[in-house]
Amino acid sequence: MRNGINWIGIDDSADKWTIAQYVDGAAAPAREFELVPSESGYRKLIGWLKQLEGEVRVVYEAGPCGYELYRKLRQKKISCEVAAPSLTPRRPGERVKTNRRDAAKLAKLHRAGELTLIVVPDAEHEALRDLVRARRAVQRDALRARQQRAV
């Protein structure tokens, strides 16, 4: 399957990326590894993705790390999608969570078309959304402080 589709799932966290690669029709991951999310990590990831034969489709779950990974991969013309974590299918009784399992699960679910993908806001909209959230947090804190003073 040299020219098949490479389904790449990434478990994105602040200290490391766990990456799982599935090739069309394979039951087990073709490759699993970890990288540190730094400039060097981005270079290694993009270099590896570019050297893969066939189409490459990357997916990771939205989270506190933001959309930098999405933007950098798209900038390099690599297909990347972001999944909604609250809508990712979970089996009943599936309690053991590891980065490796999460990355493999994302790749398999993306291959099966079972992920709900989100629309990633551009940098300006994301900054505006962050500003609105920060303003709301300050308003809540000010209200809480006034209420405590009144008691």
NUVEX-799795 format. One line per 2 residues: number of its first residue (from 1); for each residue x, z, y of N, C-alpha, C. Coordinates in steps of 0.2 Angstrom, whole numbers, plus 5000, padded with zeros to 4 digits. Atoms other than C-alpha are relative to their C-alpha. Example, Ala and Ser with C-alpha at 12.3 -4.5 7.8 and 13.67 -1.06 7.14 Angstrom:
1	5004,5000,4994,5062,5039,4978,5004,5000,5006  4996,4999,4994,5068,5036,4995,4996,5003,5005
//
This chain:
1	5004,5000,4994,5000,5000,5000,5004,5000,5006  4996,5000,4994,5013,4995,5013,4996,4999,5006
3	5003,5002,4993,5001,4988,5026,4993,5003,5000  5006,4996,5000,4987,5001,5023,5000,5004,5007
5	5001,4996,4994,4981,5013,5036,5004,5007,4999  4996,4993,5000,4992,5029,5039,4995,5005,5004
7	5004,4995,4997,4980,5044,5042,5004,5006,5001  4996,4995,4999,4989,5057,5051,4996,5006,5003
9	5004,4994,4997,4982,5075,5054,5005,5004,5003  4995,4995,4997,4991,5087,5066,4996,5006,5001
11	5002,4994,4998,4988,5105,5067,5004,5002,5006  4996,4999,4994,4993,5108,5085,4999,5007,5002
13	5000,4994,4997,4998,5125,5091,5006,5001,5005  4996,4999,4994,5009,5132,5105,5008,5000,4997
15	4993,4999,5002,5025,5135,5094,5002,4995,4995  4998,5005,5005,5024,5121,5081,4994,4995,4999
17	5005,5005,5003,5015,5105,5075,5001,5000,4993  5000,5001,5007,5011,5104,5057,4997,4993,4998
19	5002,5007,5000,5009,5085,5052,4999,4998,4992  5001,5002,5007,5001,5078,5036,4998,4992,5001
21	5001,5007,5000,5001,5059,5032,4997,4998,4993  5003,5003,5006,4989,5051,5020,5000,4992,5001
23	5000,5007,4999,4990,5033,5016,4993,4998,4996  5006,5002,5003,4974,5023,5011,5000,5001,4992
25	5001,4999,5008,4968,5028,4993,5004,5005,4997  4996,4995,5003,4980,5042,4991,4996,5007,5000
27	5003,4993,5000,4974,5059,4985,5004,5005,5003  4995,4994,4997,4989,5069,4990,5004,4997,5006
29	4997,5002,4994,4998,5068,5006,5007,4997,4999  4994,5003,5001,5012,5056,5007,5006,5003,5003
31	4995,4996,4996,5022,5067,5019,4997,5006,5004  5002,4994,4996,5020,5084,5027,5007,5003,5003
33	4994,4997,4997,5032,5092,5039,4998,5003,5007  5002,4997,4994,5033,5102,5055,5005,4998,5006
35	4996,5001,4994,5040,5099,5073,4998,5005,5005  5001,4995,4994,5042,5110,5088,4998,4995,5006
37	5003,5004,4994,5031,5103,5103,5005,5001,5006  4995,5000,4994,5046,5100,5115,5001,4992,5001
39	4998,5007,4999,5053,5084,5122,5003,4996,4994  4997,5002,5006,5063,5082,5107,4995,4999,4994
41	5006,5000,5005,5048,5085,5095,4996,4993,5002  5004,5006,4998,5038,5071,5105,5004,4994,4998
43	4996,5006,5001,5053,5059,5103,5000,4999,4992  5000,5000,5007,5054,5063,5084,4993,4997,4997
45	5007,5002,5003,5035,5061,5081,4999,4993,5002  5002,5007,4998,5033,5045,5091,5005,4995,4996
47	4995,5004,5004,5049,5038,5083,4998,4999,4993  5002,5000,5007,5042,5042,5065,4994,4996,5000
49	5006,5004,5001,5025,5035,5069,5001,4993,5001  4998,5007,4999,5032,5019,5076,5003,4996,4994
51	4997,5003,5005,5042,5016,5061,4996,4999,4993  5005,5000,5005,5027,5018,5049,4998,4992,4999
53	5003,5007,5001,5021,5001,5041,4993,5001,5000  5007,5000,5000,5003,4997,5044,4997,5003,5006
55	5004,4997,4994,4990,5004,5056,5001,5008,4999  4999,4993,4999,4993,5022,5062,4994,5003,5004
57	5005,4997,4997,4978,5033,5066,5001,5008,5000  4998,4993,5000,4982,5051,5072,4994,5004,5003
59	5006,4996,4997,4969,5065,5075,5003,5008,5000  4999,4993,5000,4971,5083,5080,4994,5004,5003
61	5006,4996,4997,4958,5097,5085,5002,5002,5007  4999,4998,4993,4955,5101,5103,5001,5007,5000
63	4998,4993,5000,4962,5118,5108,5003,5002,5006  4997,4998,4993,4971,5128,5121,5006,4997,5002
65	4994,5004,4998,4986,5117,5120,4999,4994,5004  5001,5005,4995,4977,5104,5130,5000,4993,4997
67	5000,5007,5002,4978,5085,5129,5006,4996,5001  4994,5003,4999,4996,5082,5132,5002,4995,4994
69	4998,5004,5006,4999,5076,5114,4996,4993,5000  5005,5006,4999,4984,5064,5116,5003,4995,5005
71	4998,5004,4995,4990,5057,5132,5007,4996,4999  4993,5003,5002,5009,5054,5126,4999,4995,4995
73	5001,5005,5006,5003,5046,5110,4997,4993,5003  5004,5006,4998,4991,5034,5119,5005,4996,5005
75	4996,5004,4996,5004,5030,5132,5005,4996,4997  4996,5004,5004,5015,5024,5118,4997,4995,4996
77	5004,5005,5004,5001,5013,5111,4999,5002,4993  5001,4997,5007,4998,5025,5096,4993,5002,5000
79	5007,4998,5000,4980,5027,5091,4999,5008,4999  5001,4992,5001,4975,5046,5093,4993,5002,5002
81	5006,4997,4999,4959,5055,5093,5000,5007,5000  5000,4992,4999,4954,5073,5097,4993,5002,4997
83	5006,4998,5004,4941,5081,5085,4998,5007,5004  5003,4994,4997,4929,5095,5091,5000,5005,4994
85	4999,4996,5005,4934,5110,5081,4994,5004,4998  5006,4997,5002,4917,5118,5081,4996,4996,4995
87	5004,5004,5004,4910,5103,5073,5004,4997,4994  4997,5003,5006,4923,5100,5059,4997,5003,4994
89	5003,4997,5006,4915,5102,5042,5004,5005,4996  4997,4995,5004,4919,5117,5032,4996,5002,4994
91	5003,4999,5007,4915,5121,5014,4998,5008,5000  5001,4993,5000,4906,5137,5011,5005,5004,4996
93	4995,4996,5004,4918,5151,5005,5007,4997,5002  4993,5003,4998,4933,5141,5013,5003,5005,5005
95	4997,4995,4995,4942,5156,5021,5007,4999,5001  4993,5000,4999,4960,5153,5018,5002,4994,5005
97	4998,5005,4995,4967,5144,5033,5008,5000,5001  4993,5000,4998,4985,5138,5035,5001,4994,5004
99	4998,5006,4995,4993,5125,5047,5000,4994,4995  4999,5006,5004,4997,5114,5032,4994,4998,4997
101	5006,5002,5002,4980,5114,5025,4995,4997,5005  5004,5003,4994,4972,5111,5042,5002,4993,5002
103	4997,5007,4999,4983,5096,5045,4998,4995,4995  5002,5004,5006,4979,5089,5028,4993,4998,5000
105	5007,5001,5000,4961,5092,5030,4997,4995,5006  5002,5004,4994,4960,5084,5047,5001,4992,4998
107	4999,5007,5002,4968,5068,5040,4995,4997,4995  5004,5002,5005,4957,5067,5025,4993,4999,5003
109	5007,5001,4997,4941,5070,5036,5000,4994,5004  4999,5006,4996,4947,5057,5048,4999,4994,4996
111	5001,5005,5005,4949,5045,5034,4993,4998,4998  5007,5001,5002,4932,5048,5028,4995,4999,5005
113	5005,5001,4995,4924,5047,5045,4995,5005,5001  5005,4994,4999,4917,5064,5045,5002,5005,5006
115	4998,4996,4994,4925,5071,5061,4996,4998,5006  5004,5002,4994,4915,5072,5077,5006,5000,5006
117	4995,5001,4996,4927,5065,5090,4998,5002,5007  5002,4999,4993,4927,5070,5109,5003,4995,5004
119	4997,5004,4995,4930,5061,5124,5005,5004,5004  4995,4997,4997,4946,5066,5132,5000,4999,5008
121	5000,5001,4993,4945,5069,5151,5007,4997,5003  4994,5002,4997,4958,5060,5162,5003,5007,5004
123	4996,4994,4998,4971,5072,5170,4997,5003,5006  5004,4998,4994,4961,5073,5187,4994,5004,4998
125	5006,4996,5002,4945,5078,5178,5002,5007,4997  4998,4994,5003,4954,5091,5168,5002,5005,5005
127	4998,4996,4995,4962,5098,5183,4994,5003,5004  5006,4998,4996,4945,5099,5192,4997,5005,4996
129	5003,4995,5004,4938,5108,5177,5003,5006,4999  4996,4994,5000,4952,5120,5176,4999,5004,5006
131	5001,4997,4994,4949,5124,5194,4993,5004,5000  5007,4997,5000,4930,5127,5192,5000,5006,4995
133	5000,4995,5005,4934,5138,5177,5003,5006,5003  4996,4995,4997,4947,5148,5187,4995,5004,5005
135	5005,4998,4995,4934,5150,5201,4995,5005,4998  5005,4996,5003,4921,5157,5190,5003,5006,4997
137	4997,4994,5003,4933,5169,5182,5001,5005,5006  4998,4995,4995,4938,5176,5199,4993,5003,5003
139	5007,4998,4998,4919,5177,5204,4998,5006,4996  5002,4995,5005,4916,5187,5188,5004,5007,5001
141	4995,4994,4999,4931,5199,5191,4998,5003,5007  5002,4996,4993,4925,5202,5210,4994,5003,4999
143	5007,4996,5001,4907,5206,5204,5001,5006,4996  4998,4994,5004,4914,5218,5191,5003,5005,5004
145	4997,4995,4996,4925,5226,5203,4995,5004,5005  5005,4998,4995,4911,5228,5216,4995,5005,4996
147	5005,4996,5004,4899,5235,5202,5004,5007,4998  4996,4994,5002,4913,5248,5197,5001,5005,5006
149	5000,4997,4994,4915,5253,5215,4994,5004,5002  5006,4998,4998,4897,5256,5217,4998,5006,4996
151	5002,4994,5004,4896,5269,5203,5002,5006,5002
//
